[in-house]
Amino acid sequence: MKTRRGFTLIELLVVIAIIAILAAILFPVFARARERARQTSCLSNVKQITLAFLMYAQDYNEVMAPRYYRYDPDVAGGPHWDVLLYPYTMSMDIYVCPNTRAQSYGYNDRTLAYESMAEATRPAELVILCDVKMGQRPDASPGWPRRVGHPSQYGDPPAVPENDEDPYPLDGDPYYTGRARGVHNGGANVGYLDGHAKWSPTSQFFYGQNPTNRFFEF
């Protein structure tokens, strides 16, 4: 009768080394796959919100939504654009980026709020909203502003910051405004006035453009 021979120490070490090598190869692949899935889910959100902005405008004589609606013109405050678009989205979940788990999409309200869509001569290049970094509050604490600033607010032209993928604002950034953020593999999901949405590196639509606000003004 033959006796079973167990693994030797060297054989066990070889197996462990092979498993460690495979894990080192596969774990980054799995991490990239998870991030790509979050990026795709976020892009779907941005597309739906973009279409909601356009449907809102169609119902209001092609006038774009405000940043927020004032019930009393003399008193600041009121429902923000995400609430105003709710009848068209029927969900508050789509305003939450799966990567940040926060309402981290910024509206280009400095150009579009209360403006007629007829003013746009390049709707396929005019940003409605995109992933943004946090903005600064007056007390210098960070918070999600639900609006994206114009590139010229950060320099002329602004340079891509080293912490482009981080959520936090840079020192000196204006209050209540966020930069576009390369949160998804170095890029942001962006919705445009013609209704399309796509992923783009921030260097392709926010930084290094000529003119500086090319994708943010009429």
Secondary structure as the mmCIF struct_conf table of DSSP 4:
data_model
#
loop_
_struct_conf.conf_type_id
_struct_conf.id
_struct_conf.beg_label_comp_id
_struct_conf.beg_label_asym_id
_struct_conf.beg_label_seq_id
_struct_conf.end_label_comp_id
_struct_conf.end_label_asym_id
_struct_conf.end_label_seq_id
HELX_LH_PP_P HELX_LH_PP_P1 LYS A 2 THR A 8
HELX_RH_AL_P HELX_RH_AL_P1 LEU A 9 ASP A 59
TURN_TY1_P TURN_TY1_P1 TYR A 60 GLU A 62
STRN STRN1 VAL A 63 VAL A 63
HELX_LH_PP_P HELX_LH_PP_P2 MET A 64 PRO A 66
BEND BEND1 ARG A 67 ARG A 67
STRN STRN2 TYR A 68 TYR A 68
BEND BEND2 TYR A 71 ASP A 72
TURN_TY1_P TURN_TY1_P2 PRO A 73 ASP A 74
BEND BEND3 VAL A 75 VAL A 75
STRN STRN3 HIS A 80 HIS A 80
HELX_RH_AL_P HELX_RH_AL_P2 TRP A 81 LEU A 84
TURN_TY1_P TURN_TY1_P3 LEU A 85 LEU A 85
HELX_RH_AL_P HELX_RH_AL_P3 TYR A 86 THR A 89
BEND BEND4 MET A 92 MET A 92
HELX_RH_3T_P HELX_RH_3T_P1 ASP A 93 TYR A 95
BEND BEND5 VAL A 96 VAL A 96
STRN STRN4 CYS A 97 CYS A 97
TURN_TY1_P TURN_TY1_P4 PRO A 98 ARG A 101
STRN STRN5 ALA A 102 ALA A 102
STRN STRN6 TYR A 105 TYR A 107
HELX_RH_AL_P HELX_RH_AL_P4 ASP A 109 LEU A 112
TURN_TY1_P TURN_TY1_P5 ALA A 113 TYR A 114
STRN STRN7 SER A 116 SER A 116
HELX_RH_3T_P HELX_RH_3T_P2 MET A 117 GLU A 119
BEND BEND6 THR A 121 THR A 121
HELX_RH_3T_P HELX_RH_3T_P3 PRO A 123 GLU A 125
STRN STRN8 VAL A 127 ASP A 131
STRN STRN9 VAL A 132 VAL A 132
STRN STRN10 GLY A 135 GLN A 136
TURN_TY1_P TURN_TY1_P6 PRO A 138 ASP A 139
BEND BEND7 ALA A 140 ALA A 140
STRN STRN11 PRO A 142 GLY A 143
BEND BEND8 ARG A 146 ARG A 146
STRN STRN12 ARG A 147 VAL A 148
HELX_RH_3T_P HELX_RH_3T_P4 PRO A 151 TYR A 154
BEND BEND9 ASP A 156 PRO A 157
HELX_LH_PP_P HELX_LH_PP_P3 PRO A 158 PRO A 161
TURN_TY1_P TURN_TY1_P7 GLU A 162 GLU A 165
BEND BEND10 ASP A 166 TYR A 168
HELX_LH_PP_P HELX_LH_PP_P4 PRO A 169 LEU A 170
TURN_TY1_P TURN_TY1_P8 ASP A 171 GLY A 172
HELX_LH_PP_P HELX_LH_PP_P5 ASP A 173 PRO A 174
STRN STRN13 TYR A 175 TYR A 175
TURN_TY1_P TURN_TY1_P9 TYR A 176 TYR A 176
STRN STRN14 GLY A 178 GLY A 178
STRN STRN15 ALA A 180 ALA A 180
TURN_TY1_P TURN_TY1_P10 VAL A 183 VAL A 183
STRN STRN16 HIS A 184 HIS A 184
TURN_TY1_P TURN_TY1_P11 ASN A 185 GLY A 186
STRN STRN17 GLY A 187 TYR A 192
TURN_TY1_P TURN_TY1_P12 LEU A 193 ASP A 194
BEND BEND11 GLY A 195 GLY A 195
STRN STRN18 ALA A 197 PRO A 201
HELX_RH_AL_P HELX_RH_AL_P5 THR A 202 PHE A 205
TURN_TY1_P TURN_TY1_P13 PHE A 206 PHE A 206
BEND BEND12 TYR A 207 GLY A 208
BEND BEND13 ASN A 210 PRO A 211
TURN_TY1_P TURN_TY1_P14 THR A 212 PHE A 216
#
